[in-house]
Amino acid sequence: MSKRQAYFDNASTTPLDPRVLKAMMPYLEGEYGNPSNLYAMGRHARAAIAEAGMTIAKLLGCRPDEFIFTGSATEADNLAVVGAARAHRAAGNRIIISSLEHKGIMAACDALEKEGFEIIKLPVGKDGIVSSDEVKKALNEKTIIVSVTMADSETGTLQPIEKISAVVKSFRGDKPLPYFHTDASQAAAYADVNVEKLGVDMMTLSAHKLRGPKGIGGLFVRRGVKLSPVVYGGGQQGRLRSGTENVPGIVGFGVAMGLNEKSKRAEGAKVKKMRDALEKGIFKSIDKVVLNGHPTERLPNFLNISILDVEGESLLLELDEHGIMINTGSACNSESLEPSYVLTALGNPYEFVHGSVRFTLGTDTTMADVDYVLEHLPKIVERLRKISPLDLSMDQKKAMSDPRAFIGNQTPHFLRKKQIKAK
């Protein structure tokens, strides 16, 4: 195992900013009061929560009472979709989502389908974009909520949230429904998350994607939106999320959001430059590589590729031996051997999906890290291909002009499997 480490999995989680930890420490030590109590220590905790809420609300362009702290982005997604569905069951039963949604949306919709709700999963183009026209076609009078991720956690493709919002609002007219929700937990580190500009009714965020602590997320809920709680108890968080608040986590979330807002533009330009160098280096040094997702409309730190004739898991383990940490897709799917539903939704053949790897850069990534990957990855691919049972061929001319040309609903005619004779 290499002593050197190069972390390329910032989509899974980011390192905690030391300034965030410093802000959290008082509430992990001396200021440990329960914010529901009226004595001084409780009031101090309550004030800390209020300050963090005001910081986040200012950055989102909303009111402080329109932001609900949750235990994770998954919980926030559940509150948005399940909360809206159950609160408006009498008004309709249709829920529209994209086929790229986070598992927190997908699993919640699977549960709601068993309760009698109709789940419509919107298709995407080969570049991973959700068409606003497809949203318009799917809307009907029974639609309760539309949920489209701002950027999926595997390819980082950015969705046209403002256009989709305009379609939903136009259909809604003077009626309260349908609501429009987006999960911005992956996008918030680099994208504009002003809720007024985006035109969303609800939006999910997560602290640990922003160099904040794990175990704390949140949901913007526009005033007037009615939800049923999914957690019951003492009635905290406007009765939408009961339970004693995670004061250190909330404080850290607020600080992380503030720091991220100040640096996101410069950091975005920095990581994009390194990401582009990594992408260019890989395509130059390794043949039969396909880009997954949109080539330009994606988060600046994301690079998801399929390297043909190898397994993504094998690449991950080999790179790990050199201290290089990547992923084969969303961390929420890492325990499953099933093909990535996100990459499958793009129309990728099975062989492409299983050769996919995701590099996501971050604040601590350096060009030396990029060079380190480019030093080892080609050698690893060459070695793994020698023992691979696959031999997929592709039109090199097309690959040079447009790697996306190989993303279709069926295995392209220029792919073939190596014939393996029985011994």
N, C-alpha and C positions, 0 to 999 in steps of 0.2 A: 504493500500500500504506500502510495506516495505521501511524503510529508507536506508537499505543496497542495493547496486547495484553490480551486477556481469554481465559484458558485454561479451557476447559470440556471437557477430555478426560482427566480423571484416571483413568478406567477403563483407558485405554491405558497410561499411566505417570504417576507423580507426580514432582514436583521433589525433588531430594535435599535432605534436611534438613541445614543447615550443621553441626549437632552430630554427625550421622552421618559427614559428611565429615571432621570434626576427629578423630573416633575412628579412622577408617580410615588417615589420613595416615602415622602411624608405620610401618605395615606396607606402605606404598607407597614408603617411603624407607629409613630405617636398619634397621628390623626386617624385612628381606626374606627371612629364612631359610626353608628348606624344612621343614615340620613333621614330616617323616619322619626328619630327621637328629637325632643324639643330642647334638651340641655345643650350647652355650648359645643361639645364635641360633635353632636348630631347636626347642629346648625352649620358647623364648619364643613362637614361632609356635603350637606345640602347645597351650600354656597359653591363648593367646588364643582358639583354636578351642573349647577346653573351656569357657571362661568364657561365650562366646556360646551354646554348646549348653545350658549350665545355665540361662541367662537364658530362652531360648526354651522349654525343657522346663518350667520353673516356670510360665510363662504358659499353657502348654497343659495343665498338670496331668499330665505324663508323666515318665518317666525320661529322663535325658540320652542314654542309649544307644538310646532309641526314636526318635530324630530323626536322619534322614540328610540331609546337605547335598547338593544337586544343583546343576546349572548353570542351572536354570530350573524354572518350574512345569510346563512341557511335559515336561521330562525326568522330573520327579517323577510326573506322570500316567502316563507310559510305564512307569516302574518299577513302579508300583502295579498297573496292569492287565496289561501284558505279563508282568511278573515273576510275578504270581499265576497267570496262565493257563499259562505254561510250567512252573511249579513243580508244578502240580497237574493236568497233562494227563491223567494216568491216572485221576483221580477224576471228571472230567467235562469238558464242552466248552461249557457255556452261560455267557454273559456278559451281564448285564443293565445297560443304561445308560439315561439319559433322552435324549430327543431334543433337549435343550438343552445338551449337554455341550460343553466346550471342545474345540477342534480337537486338542489333545494326547490326548484320549480318543478322539474320533471317528476320527482317522487311525490310531491304534494298533489300534482295533477293526477297521478296514478291513483292516489287515495281518494281524491274527489270523484274520479270516474266511477269508482265503486259505490259512491253515494248517489249516483244518478246524474252527475254533471257530464256534459258533452265537451270533450277536449279536442280542439282543432290545432294540429301542429303544422305551422306554415313551412313550406319548402323553401330552400335557399338555392341561389344560383351556384355555379361551380366555383365562383370566387367567394362564396360564403355570405353574400349580401341578402338580407331580407327585403323583398320588394314591397313598397308601400301600396302598390296595386294589389298584391296578394292579400294584404291586410284588409283593403277595401272590399275585396270579393268575399272575404270570410265573415265580415260583420253582418249581424242581423239583429232584430229587435230583442232577441233573448240573450244577447251578449252582455256579460257582467264585467269582464276584465280582459284586457289585452296586455300581455307581458312579453317584451322583447329585450333581450340583454343588450347592453350598450357595447360590450366587447366580450366575445366568448373567451373562455380561459384556456383554450387550446391553440387557436390560431391568432387570437388578438384582433380579429377583424372588427372594425368599427361599423356599427349600424347607423342608418340615417334616422336617428331618433326624432329629430325635429320634423321631418317629413311624415313619419308615422304618426306622431302626435297630432299633426295638422289633420290627417285623415280621420283619426279617432274623434277629434273635436268637431269636425265638420259633420260626421255621422251623428254625434251625440246631440248637437244643437242645444236646445234649452233643457234637455233631460239630464238627470244626474249620472246616468250610465251610458256607455261603459267607461270604466276607469282605465287609465293607461299607466302601467308600471314598467320600470326598467331596473335591471340589476347592474349598477355601476361599480360594483366592488373591485372588479379588475381594471376598469377604465380610469377610475378617479385619480390614480397616481400621475397621469399625464393628460387626461382630457378635461374639457370644461364641463363642470357638473352643476352649473347654475340652473336651478329647477325652472325658473321663469323663462330662460332662453330655450331650454329643452322642451318646455310645455308639458312636463309629466305630472301625474297626480300622486305618484308614489315612486320612491327611488331607494334602492338598497345600497348600503356602504359597509365596508369592513376595515377595521383599523390595521390588521396585520399585513395588509397589502400596501400599506403606506408607511412602513417602518414604525408602526405602532404595536401595541400588545395583542396577543391572541386572546380569544374569548370575549371579544367585544365588537359589536356591529351596530347597525342602526337603520332605521327606516324613516325617510321623509314621508309624511302623510299630509297632503294638502288639506287645509281647513275645509270642512264640509264633507270630506270622504268618510263614509261610515264602514267600520270594520267590526267583526266579532273577534274577541281575543282568542288566542290559541293557548295561552297560559293563564290560569286562574289563581287567585290568591288575595293578597292584601290591597290590590287596586293601584299599585304604583304605575308610573308612566301614563297618566291619564286613563287608567283602568285598562289600557291595552297590553301592558306587559307587567304582570305582577311579579313580585320577588324583590328582595333587598338588592339595591343597585350595586353594581361592581364599581365602587368609587375609584380605586386606582386605575382600572381599565378605562373608565370614562374620562378621567383626567388625561391619561395617556393618549386617548383617541383625539381629544380636543387639541392637544399640543401637536400631535402628528399631523393632523389636518392643516393646522396653521403653518407648520414648517414646510409641508409639501406644497402648499399654495405659493409660497415664496420662491420655491426652487424648481417647480415642475417644468417651466418653460426651458430653463437652461439645462436641466437634467435630461429633458426629452431630446434636446438637440445633441447632447453628449452621447447618450446611449444609442441614438439612431445612427450616429457616425460609426460607432463600434459595431452595432448590429449589421450595418451595411457592409463593413469590412469583413465580418465573419461570414456573411452570406456570399459575398463575392469570392472569398477564399475557398469556401467549401465547393461552390459550383466550378471553380477553376481547377481544383485539385482532385475532385471525385466525379466520376461520370455516373450517369443514371440517377440523378437527384431531381426531385420534384418539389416545388414550393406549394405548401398547403395554405389556403386562405387568400385574401386579397393582396396583390403585390404592393399596393401603396396605401389603401385605406385600412390601416392596421395600427395598433399601438407601436410606438417607436422602439420598444425593447423586445418585441416578439419575433422569433424566427422558428416556424414549424415546417419541417421538411420530411419527405419520405426518401430514404436511401434504399434503392431497390436491391434485392437479393440478400438482405440481412434482416434480422429481427431487431426491433427497437429496444427490447429488453436486454438483448445481448450487448448492444452498443452501450446502453446505460451502465451495465455492470463492468464492461471493459474500461470505459472512461472513468468510472469510479475508482478503479485500481490506480489510476493516475491522479486521483484527487479532483477530477472534473465532475461536477454534479449537474445533471440535466434531468429531464423527465420525458416520458413517452406520451404524455397527455395530461389532462387535469388530474391533480392529486386526489380528487374525490373518486377517480376511477382506477387508481393505481393498483388496487387489490383485485381487480377483475381482469380476466384473460379474454373477455369479449372485446371485439373490435370497437374502437372509439366511435360512439354514436355521432359525435360532431364531425369527424372526418368522413364517416360513412354518409352523413347527410349531404356532404359536398359532392357525392357521387363517386368517391374513391373506390377502386376495386379492393378486395380483401388483401391482396399482396402489398398494395401501397400502404394501407392502414397499419399493417403489422411491421412495416419498416419505418414508421414515423417516429421522430424525436422532436422535442421542443426545447429550444434555448431561449431563456428569458433573462435579459440583462438587468442590472440595477445600479444603484448609486455607487456601490463599492467595486463594480466591474472596471477593469483596466484594459488597455490595449494589449498589455503583456498577457493577460488572461486569454484574450482572443488569439494571440499568436501561439499560446500554449495549446489551445484546442486544435488549431490548424497544424501544429507539429505532430500531434498524436492521432487525430481522427482519421486521416487518410490511411495510415498504416494499419489501424484497427479494422477499418472497412475492408481493406485488401485481404487481411488475414481471415476475417469472417466469411468473405465471399468464397474463399477457396474451399471452405467446408460446408457451404450452403447448398441445399438441395434445389434451390431456385436459380433460374437463369433467365431473367426477364429482359427482353430486348426492347429498345425504344428508338424512335426516329430522332437521331441526334440533331438534325437541322431544326426540327420543330422544338426540340427541347431548348435550344439556344435562343430561339425567338420568343417562345411562350411556354414555360413549364406547365402552365395550367391546361395546356392542350390535352394533357393526358388524364384529366379529371372528367370522367363521364359516368353515365349510369350503368355501363357495362364495361367489362375488361376490353380495352382497345385491341384492334386486330394485330397490332405490332407487339403484343405481349405474348410470350410463350413460356411454358414451364419446361425445365430440364427433364428429360425422360430418365427415370430411375429404374434400372432393370433389377428384377428380383434375383438375389444370389442363390 
